Amino acid sequence: MNFLNSEKAQGLAEYALILVFVALVVILVLSLFGTNLESLYNNAIGQIKAVIP
């Protein structure tokens, strides 16, 4: 029984590490491309508003 619990704990730790890695990648991408994404978003919204009065 103890062996099964350690496998569950290992799996949980692996998922936590993956989640932390994904969060770091998202933060890095947003910090590098944040202003470009903002202008792209604003452009798209402006074009949508021009088409739909």
N, CA, C and O atoms as CSV, one atom per row, in Angstrom:
chain,resi,resn,atom,element,x,y,z
A,1,MET,N,N,0.816,-1.196,0.000
A,1,MET,CA,C,0.000,0.000,0.000
A,1,MET,C,C,0.865,1.268,0.000
A,1,MET,O,O,0.543,2.246,-0.676
A,2,ASN,N,N,1.946,1.243,0.750
A,2,ASN,CA,C,2.820,2.401,0.829
A,2,ASN,C,C,3.436,2.712,-0.531
A,2,ASN,O,O,3.657,3.875,-0.870
A,3,PHE,N,N,3.715,1.652,-1.317
A,3,PHE,CA,C,4.292,1.816,-2.646
A,3,PHE,C,C,3.333,2.570,-3.566
A,3,PHE,O,O,3.765,3.418,-4.347
A,4,LEU,N,N,2.042,2.271,-3.479
A,4,LEU,CA,C,1.055,2.949,-4.316
A,4,LEU,C,C,0.958,4.425,-3.968
A,4,LEU,O,O,0.819,5.269,-4.853
A,5,ASN,N,N,1.030,4.734,-2.691
A,5,ASN,CA,C,0.958,6.136,-2.275
A,5,ASN,C,C,2.162,6.928,-2.766
A,5,ASN,O,O,2.026,8.093,-3.141
A,6,SER,N,N,3.344,6.306,-2.769
A,6,SER,CA,C,4.529,7.021,-3.238
A,6,SER,C,C,4.445,7.262,-4.745
A,6,SER,O,O,4.939,8.279,-5.234
A,7,GLU,N,N,3.821,6.333,-5.494
A,7,GLU,CA,C,3.639,6.549,-6.924
A,7,GLU,C,C,2.677,7.701,-7.176
A,7,GLU,O,O,2.893,8.503,-8.085
A,8,LYS,N,N,1.616,7.790,-6.379
A,8,LYS,CA,C,0.671,8.904,-6.528
A,8,LYS,C,C,1.351,10.228,-6.212
A,8,LYS,O,O,1.131,11.225,-6.899
A,9,ALA,N,N,2.170,10.233,-5.179
A,9,ALA,CA,C,2.880,11.460,-4.797
A,9,ALA,C,C,3.871,11.860,-5.883
A,9,ALA,O,O,4.037,13.046,-6.170
A,10,GLN,N,N,4.530,10.871,-6.486
A,10,GLN,CA,C,5.466,11.166,-7.557
A,10,GLN,C,C,4.723,11.745,-8.761
A,10,GLN,O,O,5.187,12.708,-9.370
A,11,GLY,N,N,3.595,11.174,-9.099
A,11,GLY,CA,C,2.800,11.689,-10.209
A,11,GLY,C,C,2.328,13.099,-9.950
A,11,GLY,O,O,2.347,13.938,-10.850
A,12,LEU,N,N,1.906,13.370,-8.732
A,12,LEU,CA,C,1.459,14.714,-8.363
A,12,LEU,C,C,2.605,15.715,-8.453
A,12,LEU,O,O,2.416,16.839,-8.919
A,13,ALA,N,N,3.782,15.313,-8.013
A,13,ALA,CA,C,4.946,16.190,-8.093
A,13,ALA,C,C,5.316,16.463,-9.550
A,13,ALA,O,O,5.703,17.580,-9.893
A,14,GLU,N,N,5.200,15.453,-10.401
A,14,GLU,CA,C,5.509,15.650,-11.814
A,14,GLU,C,C,4.518,16.625,-12.459
A,14,GLU,O,O,4.918,17.496,-13.231
A,15,TYR,N,N,3.245,16.481,-12.147
A,15,TYR,CA,C,2.251,17.412,-12.672
A,15,TYR,C,C,2.507,18.834,-12.174
A,15,TYR,O,O,2.329,19.796,-12.921
A,16,ALA,N,N,2.919,18.965,-10.929
A,16,ALA,CA,C,3.219,20.290,-10.378
A,16,ALA,C,C,4.411,20.916,-11.107
A,16,ALA,O,O,4.397,22.108,-11.412
A,17,LEU,N,N,5.435,20.115,-11.385
A,17,LEU,CA,C,6.593,20.636,-12.109
A,17,LEU,C,C,6.222,21.049,-13.530
A,17,LEU,O,O,6.697,22.072,-14.023
A,18,ILE,N,N,5.381,20.264,-14.185
A,18,ILE,CA,C,4.929,20.617,-15.530
A,18,ILE,C,C,4.143,21.923,-15.491
A,18,ILE,O,O,4.327,22.786,-16.350
A,19,LEU,N,N,3.272,22.072,-14.503
A,19,LEU,CA,C,2.477,23.286,-14.366
A,19,LEU,C,C,3.370,24.504,-14.147
A,19,LEU,O,O,3.133,25.558,-14.737
A,20,VAL,N,N,4.376,24.373,-13.320
A,20,VAL,CA,C,5.314,25.471,-13.073
A,20,VAL,C,C,6.069,25.814,-14.350
A,20,VAL,O,O,6.256,26.991,-14.661
A,21,PHE,N,N,6.504,24.800,-15.095
A,21,PHE,CA,C,7.220,25.025,-16.344
A,21,PHE,C,C,6.338,25.755,-17.355
A,21,PHE,O,O,6.793,26.696,-18.005
A,22,VAL,N,N,5.103,25.337,-17.492
A,22,VAL,CA,C,4.180,25.979,-18.420
A,22,VAL,C,C,3.939,27.436,-18.009
A,22,VAL,O,O,3.906,28.323,-18.862
A,23,ALA,N,N,3.775,27.681,-16.720
A,23,ALA,CA,C,3.571,29.046,-16.238
A,23,ALA,C,C,4.784,29.920,-16.551
A,23,ALA,O,O,4.627,31.074,-16.948
A,24,LEU,N,N,5.981,29.387,-16.378
A,24,LEU,CA,C,7.186,30.159,-16.689
A,24,LEU,C,C,7.286,30.467,-18.176
A,24,LEU,O,O,7.694,31.565,-18.556
A,25,VAL,N,N,6.920,29.512,-19.015
A,25,VAL,CA,C,6.950,29.739,-20.458
A,25,VAL,C,C,5.939,30.816,-20.852
A,25,VAL,O,O,6.241,31.684,-21.670
A,26,VAL,N,N,4.745,30.760,-20.273
A,26,VAL,CA,C,3.725,31.772,-20.571
A,26,VAL,C,C,4.200,33.151,-20.141
A,26,VAL,O,O,4.041,34.119,-20.884
A,27,ILE,N,N,4.773,33.249,-18.969
A,27,ILE,CA,C,5.285,34.532,-18.477
A,27,ILE,C,C,6.393,35.046,-19.388
A,27,ILE,O,O,6.432,36.234,-19.707
A,28,LEU,N,N,7.286,34.169,-19.806
A,28,LEU,CA,C,8.382,34.566,-20.691
A,28,LEU,C,C,7.856,35.052,-22.035
A,28,LEU,O,O,8.293,36.089,-22.536
A,29,VAL,N,N,6.923,34.311,-22.620
A,29,VAL,CA,C,6.370,34.696,-23.921
A,29,VAL,C,C,5.628,36.023,-23.820
A,29,VAL,O,O,5.777,36.884,-24.687
A,30,LEU,N,N,4.833,36.196,-22.770
A,30,LEU,CA,C,4.106,37.455,-22.614
A,30,LEU,C,C,5.037,38.628,-22.376
A,30,LEU,O,O,4.773,39.731,-22.854
A,31,SER,N,N,6.117,38.414,-21.649
A,31,SER,CA,C,7.046,39.512,-21.404
A,31,SER,C,C,7.823,39.865,-22.666
A,31,SER,O,O,8.171,41.029,-22.866
A,32,LEU,N,N,8.104,38.880,-23.523
A,32,LEU,CA,C,8.835,39.164,-24.756
A,32,LEU,C,C,7.943,39.761,-25.837
A,32,LEU,O,O,8.348,40.692,-26.534
A,33,PHE,N,N,6.734,39.233,-25.980
A,33,PHE,CA,C,5.866,39.623,-27.080
A,33,PHE,C,C,4.615,40.368,-26.626
A,33,PHE,O,O,3.681,40.530,-27.411
A,34,GLY,N,N,4.578,40.812,-25.407
A,34,GLY,CA,C,3.381,41.441,-24.858
A,34,GLY,C,C,2.924,42.662,-25.624
A,34,GLY,O,O,1.739,42.796,-25.932
A,35,THR,N,N,3.851,43.557,-25.937
A,35,THR,CA,C,3.456,44.778,-26.648
A,35,THR,C,C,3.014,44.459,-28.072
A,35,THR,O,O,2.083,45.079,-28.584
A,36,ASN,N,N,3.673,43.500,-28.713
A,36,ASN,CA,C,3.267,43.112,-30.069
A,36,ASN,C,C,1.885,42.475,-30.055
A,36,ASN,O,O,1.067,42.738,-30.937
A,37,LEU,N,N,1.626,41.645,-29.065
A,37,LEU,CA,C,0.315,41.010,-28.963
A,37,LEU,C,C,-0.765,42.038,-28.679
A,37,LEU,O,O,-1.880,41.933,-29.191
A,38,GLU,N,N,-0.440,43.026,-27.868
A,38,GLU,CA,C,-1.417,44.070,-27.547
A,38,GLU,C,C,-1.782,44.872,-28.796
A,38,GLU,O,O,-2.957,45.154,-29.030
A,39,SER,N,N,-0.791,45.235,-29.589
A,39,SER,CA,C,-1.083,45.998,-30.804
A,39,SER,C,C,-1.832,45.135,-31.817
A,39,SER,O,O,-2.711,45.637,-32.517
A,40,LEU,N,N,-1.505,43.865,-31.905
A,40,LEU,CA,C,-2.220,42.958,-32.797
A,40,LEU,C,C,-3.679,42.829,-32.372
A,40,LEU,O,O,-4.580,42.853,-33.211
A,41,TYR,N,N,-3.907,42.695,-31.080
A,41,TYR,CA,C,-5.265,42.606,-30.538
A,41,TYR,C,C,-6.042,43.894,-30.808
A,41,TYR,O,O,-7.193,43.848,-31.242
A,42,ASN,N,N,-5.416,45.037,-30.552
A,42,ASN,CA,C,-6.082,46.318,-30.781
A,42,ASN,C,C,-6.399,46.528,-32.255
A,42,ASN,O,O,-7.447,47.078,-32.594
A,43,ASN,N,N,-5.497,46.091,-33.135
A,43,ASN,CA,C,-5.751,46.170,-34.574
A,43,ASN,C,C,-6.960,45.331,-34.955
A,43,ASN,O,O,-7.830,45.789,-35.696
A,44,ALA,N,N,-7.014,44.105,-34.452
A,44,ALA,CA,C,-8.124,43.209,-34.771
A,44,ALA,C,C,-9.442,43.785,-34.272
A,44,ALA,O,O,-10.442,43.751,-34.988
A,45,ILE,N,N,-9.452,44.308,-33.065
A,45,ILE,CA,C,-10.666,44.905,-32.506
A,45,ILE,C,C,-11.095,46.119,-33.335
A,45,ILE,O,O,-12.284,46.307,-33.591
A,46,GLY,N,N,-10.132,46.937,-33.751
A,46,GLY,CA,C,-10.442,48.094,-34.576
A,46,GLY,C,C,-11.062,47.701,-35.912
A,46,GLY,O,O,-12.001,48.341,-36.383
A,47,GLN,N,N,-10.531,46.650,-36.511
A,47,GLN,CA,C,-11.078,46.186,-37.788
A,47,GLN,C,C,-12.473,45.588,-37.614
A,47,GLN,O,O,-13.341,45.782,-38.465
A,48,ILE,N,N,-12.687,44.880,-36.542
A,48,ILE,CA,C,-14.024,44.319,-36.270
A,48,ILE,C,C,-15.032,45.436,-36.046
A,48,ILE,O,O,-16.151,45.377,-36.555
A,49,LYS,N,N,-14.643,46.445,-35.290
A,49,LYS,CA,C,-15.541,47.572,-35.032
A,49,LYS,C,C,-15.845,48.346,-36.310
A,49,LYS,O,O,-16.936,48.898,-36.455
A,50,ALA,N,N,-14.883,48.391,-37.243
A,50,ALA,CA,C,-15.111,49.090,-38.514
A,50,ALA,C,C,-16.115,48.333,-39.378
A,50,ALA,O,O,-16.879,48.951,-40.120
A,51,VAL,N,N,-16.124,47.013,-39.291
A,51,VAL,CA,C,-17.042,46.197,-40.096
A,51,VAL,C,C,-18.420,46.149,-39.478
A,51,VAL,O,O,-19.428,46.224,-40.180
A,52,ILE,N,N,-18.465,46.023,-38.162
A,52,ILE,CA,C,-19.745,45.909,-37.447
A,52,ILE,C,C,-20.028,47.244,-36.751
A,52,ILE,O,O,-19.395,47.576,-35.749
A,53,PRO,N,N,-20.983,48.003,-37.292
A,53,PRO,CA,C,-21.261,49.319,-36.664
A,53,PRO,C,C,-22.000,49.204,-35.339
A,53,PRO,O,O,-22.297,50.218,-34.707
